[in-house]
Amino acid sequence: MKENQMTTSEREVMKVVWANNSTTSKYISTILEEKMSWKAATTKTLIGRLVKKNHLKATEEGRKFKYSALITEQESLQESSQALLQQVCTKKRGNVLYQMIEETTLSLEDIEQLEQLLSEKKRIAPETVSCQCTPGQCECKQEGEIHCGH
């Protein structure tokens, strides 16, 4: 995991901030104590990490701090999805996307947008996608006779 990448627990904190634009650690703690059974100290530790990673901004208001997001939810999701796909052989990425779509409930609008995107992608798609893995890190055949992993 990249040093700046958000953990699952940190994402729980960010979801509260994204939903409320600017909020206090007390409010975040209240929400996450109910949802995750976390103690306030756990939430404050996660808030501190997010400030250090430049995902949250702390603004002092009197004797309290208000926290606001420095990264949007969309930017965070895009970063996470790119990180996931970079971990997968380029030849297997289509299968990963297929599995994600298969396991997700989608609205009619979502499906129409995906159909439109796939239609556009189909026009410029190569016949096959070549493996970009380092030899020995996947089962794909690379450069003719070399078989990864052997």
Helices and strands as residue ranges (DSSP letters): H 8-20, E 22-24, H 25-36, H 40-52, E 56-61, E 64-69, H 73-86, G 90-92, H 93-102, H 108-124, E 141-142, E 146-147
